[in-house]
Each structure stands twice: as structure tokens, then as C-alpha cells.
Amino acid sequence: MASGKQCFLDLDDVVEWSERDVALKDFIWKLKIHVLQTLFGDDGNLGICEGDLDALSFENNRLYRHKVVRINHTTYDLRQDQDSINPRTHADIIALAPAGNNGHPFIYGRVVGVFHANVFVHKTARLPPIKHKRVEFLWI
């Protein structure tokens, strides 16, 4: 993923849009939970509370949009390969379902956006501080 910051979404705009668009309902709340789980691990015992969500901040209150993400991986025959995900041309993805899922062995999705955000976490009783961390994510 590129390091560019030219194309961004202001989170205040997202809050305003969420009042009119069901797809954006609770978007920032869900994003904050995802980022905290990414930063501190999620073994199911993290138990994120409201104070933890308030401790997480986005630099300049922005998400930075990218056109494509490239993912390096090892193929079934142990060779190195690279796939790209582009929300406009190659947006459909498949992944292994989480362990313990009694349903289908795979999960499917369509990538709506490719983003990164620079975040920091203020120290709380439960969380250590993080001064600056780049977090990359797909909106599915």
C-alpha cells in the first residue's frame, strides 16, 4: 500500500453521512473496535469498553484512501506470489473462516475501500499508550 496522503476522508464528514446512509451506521465505532483489536490483539478477552474507544484518536481526524493493495503470500506449492485488490476492478475476496465456525469453511466479501490511518492511543488504566502507529485496513 502506498504512503500517499492526497486522498482522504474526514471522519466528521463520515459522521454526517452516516445519518443518511445505512452502510455507514456505526462505522467509526466499528472501526475503532477493529483498530484496537489489531493493535492489542484479540483473543476474545479484550473486552473493549467505552473508555478504550475514547482513548483511540486518528491523526488529523482522517482516513487515507488508496486505489489498490497488494498482498504477498505463499501458494499451495510453496512459491511466492502477489495478489492485488482494487475496489473498482478486483473487489471480491475469499478467506478462511475463523476457527470454530461450524458453517462454511470460507468467508466472502466485496472490498468497498482501501485505507490507512495514523492512530495514537492515550494511556488508560487498561491500555498502554501508543504515540503513532500506521494501521492499514480494507472496508468490506
N, C-alpha and C positions, 0 to 999 in steps of 0.2 A: 504494500500500500504506500502510496506517495506521501510525502510530508507536507504537501501544499496546504495553505490556509486561505486560498482565494474564495472558495465557495463554501459558505457556512449557513447554518440555521441558527437564528437567535432563539433561545429557549422561551423567552417572553412571547414571541410570535407563536410558538408551538402551543403554549397555554391558551392563547386567544383562539387559535384554530381548533383546539380540542373541544371548544364549546359548540362548534358546528359540525365536526367530523367525528363520527363514531370510531373510526380507525385510530384516532389519536387519544381516545378516552384513557385516562390514567397513564399516558405514555411516559411522562417524566418520572412518575412514581415507580413504574415497572423498570425503567432504565436505571434508576438509582439502585434498586434492588439487584439488578443484574451486575452493575459495576461493582458494588460491594462484594457480591459473591465471587466475582472474578478476582478482585484484589485480595480478599481474605480467605478464599476457599469456601466451598460449600459442601460440608459433609452431612447436611440436614440438621445440624445442631447449632448453626449460626444464630438463628432466631433474631433476625433483623427487627429492630424496633424503630419507632418514630425518631428518637434521638439520633440513631445511626444515620437515618436518611438526611436529617438536618445537618449532620457533620460533613456530608459529602458536598463539594462545590465544584462547578465546572468553570474553568478559566474563561474569563470574558463572557460567561453565560452562553457559550456557543458549542455547537456540534459542527464538525467539518466534514463536508460531503466529498466522496471520491467516486470516480466513474467505474473503477474496476478494482478487484482484489485478486491477487494471485496466491495460490496455496501450493506449497511444495509438499509432496507426500511420497511414500514408498508404495509401489504397486504390488500386486499379489505375487509377482515373480521376483521381488526384492530389487527392483530397479527404481531409480529416482525419476519422478515426473512432476509436472506442474499443471494445475488446472486454473482457469480464471473464471470469476463470477462477475458478470456485468448485468445490472438490473434491467438494462434495455434490450439486451440480446441473448444472454445466457443466465436467466434468473432462477431456474428451477434447480433445487438441490435435493439430495438424499443423504441420510446419515444413519448410523446405527442407533437404534432406540436405547434409551437409558437402561442400565441393568435393573432387573426386577420388573420390567414392563412385560406383562403377560399377554399383551396384544401382539401386533405385527412387529417383526424384528427390525423394521426400518421406520424412520420418520421422514416426512417430506415437507418441503416448504418452497415458497417463492420469495426471493430476495427483493425487497422494495427499495432498500438503500444501503450504501456502504459508507461508514462514518468512522471518524476518530474523535476523541475528546481528550483534552488535557484536564485532569482532575486533581484535586487535593482533598485530604481528609483532615479535619480538625480533631485534635485529641479529645477522646471521651473516656468515660470510665471503662468502656468495653473495647474501644478501638485505639490502636496506636496511630500517631499522626503520619500522614504521607504528604510530603511537601509538593511533589509534582510527579505525575505519572501519566503517560500516554496510554489510553485504552482504545483498542480498535474493536469494532463490532459491526454486525450485519443487522439490519432491521428486516425481520421476516414476518 
